[in-house]
Amino acid sequence: MVQFYFLSVLFTILTGLVLVYGKDLASYGIDVQGNNDDLSLNDDSESLEKNIGGFEGLNNSTFRLALGILSVFVAIMKLLTPCGTAVVGDFLPVLAGLSGGAALLVEYFVTTSDSVSLPETVKTIFIGYRRYIGIASFAVGVLHFILPRVILL
């Protein structure tokens, strides 16, 4: 369906931009080995904010929650909608939507809830590797937009 194609492209690109250029709201400083050393915020988003006039929407936790929920929902709906190739038709956009949305949701729940305790492997994957997930989501979204009928994209 064209509607889910458009939403999938939009949300995977937007999720990728938020994960790459947005501030790390989890403020755990989890590196790729899972060490929780520093508790400072990551301010790598200054270059993007200067380009769009100081827009702080990418760092709003409610916006990220809504984007994460919508990304996961659209990815599941793309998985369930019939396409030309039965199994592998939209595999990478679905995987990018699920992983990007999950990264935003994990980050939201880590920042807002003190009582929720997630395993360290989940934190390491979805918070420590958030930039890699964002780059992959952005790349898959752009490729899915440019090559809409290619198998796996």
C-alpha positions in Angstrom: 0.0 0.0 0.0 1.2 3.4 -0.9 0.2 4.9 2.5 2.4 2.6 4.5 5.2 3.0 2.0 5.1 6.8 2.5 4.9 6.4 6.3 7.7 3.9 6.4 10.0 6.1 4.4 9.1 9.2 6.5 9.4 7.5 9.9 12.7 5.6 9.1 14.3 8.8 7.9 13.0 10.9 10.8 14.0 8.2 13.3 17.4 8.1 11.8 17.9 11.8 12.1 16.7 11.9 15.7 19.0 9.0 16.7 22.0 10.5 15.0 21.6 14.2 15.6 19.4 14.4 18.7 20.8 14.6 22.2 21.3 11.4 24.1 18.5 11.8 26.6 19.3 8.7 28.5 22.3 10.5 29.9 23.9 7.3 30.9 27.0 7.6 28.7 26.8 3.9 27.9 29.6 3.2 25.6 29.6 0.2 23.2 31.1 -2.1 25.8 28.2 -1.2 28.2 30.2 0.8 30.8 28.2 3.4 32.6 30.9 5.9 33.3 29.9 9.5 32.8 26.4 11.0 33.5 26.6 14.0 31.1 24.4 14.7 28.2 25.8 14.3 24.7 25.7 17.7 22.9 26.5 16.5 19.4 23.3 18.0 18.0 24.5 21.6 18.0 25.3 21.5 14.3 21.8 20.3 13.3 20.2 22.8 15.6 22.2 25.7 14.1 21.1 24.6 10.6 17.4 24.7 11.4 17.3 27.7 13.6 17.6 26.2 17.0 14.7 23.8 16.6 14.5 21.8 19.8 11.8 19.4 18.7 14.3 16.6 18.1 15.2 16.6 21.8 11.6 16.6 23.1 10.9 13.3 24.9 7.2 13.3 24.1 8.0 13.8 20.4 10.5 10.9 20.6 7.9 8.7 22.3 5.3 9.3 19.6 7.9 8.8 16.9 9.0 5.5 18.4 5.5 4.2 18.8 4.6 5.2 15.2 7.8 3.8 13.8 7.1 0.4 15.4 3.4 0.5 14.4 4.2 1.2 10.8 6.9 -1.4 10.7 4.5 -4.1 12.0 1.8 -3.0 9.5 4.3 -3.2 6.6 5.2 -6.7 7.8 1.5 -7.7 7.8 0.5 -6.0 4.5 0.8 -8.2 1.4 3.5 -7.2 -1.1 4.8 -8.6 -4.4 7.4 -10.9 -2.8 6.0 -12.9 0.0 8.6 -12.9 2.8 11.5 -10.7 1.9 9.7 -7.8 0.2 10.1 -5.1 2.8 12.5 -6.8 5.2 15.1 -4.0 5.6 12.5 -1.2 6.1 10.6 -3.3 8.7 13.9 -4.1 10.5 15.0 -0.4 10.4 11.6 0.7 11.7 11.5 -1.8 14.5 15.0 -1.2 15.6 14.8 2.6 15.4 11.5 2.7 17.1 12.7 0.4 19.8 15.8 2.5 20.4 13.6 5.6 20.9 11.2 3.7 23.2 14.0 2.2 25.3 15.6 5.7 25.6 12.3 7.2 26.7 11.6 4.5 29.3 15.2 4.8 30.7 14.9 8.5 31.1 11.4 8.8 32.5 11.1 5.8 34.8 13.2 5.0 37.8 11.3 1.8 38.6 11.8 0.1 35.2 15.0 -1.9 35.1 16.1 -3.1 31.7 18.9 -5.6 31.2 22.3 -4.1 30.4 22.4 -5.9 27.0 19.2 -4.0 25.9 20.6 -0.7 27.1 23.9 -1.4 25.4 22.3 -2.3 22.1 19.6 0.4 21.9 21.3 3.2 23.7 25.0 2.5 23.2 24.6 1.8 19.5 21.9 4.4 18.9 24.0 6.3 16.3 24.6 3.2 14.3 21.0 2.3 14.4 20.2 5.9 13.3 22.6 5.8 10.4 21.2 2.4 9.2 17.6 3.7 9.6 18.4 6.8 7.6 20.2 4.9 4.9 17.4 2.3 4.5 14.8 5.1 4.4 16.6 6.9 1.6 17.2 3.7 -0.3 13.6 2.7 0.1 12.5 6.0 -1.2 14.8 5.9 -4.3 14.3 2.2 -5.1 10.7 1.4 -4.1 10.3 -1.9 -6.0 13.7 -3.5 -5.1 13.5 -6.8 -3.2 14.6 -6.3 0.5 14.0 -2.5 0.2 
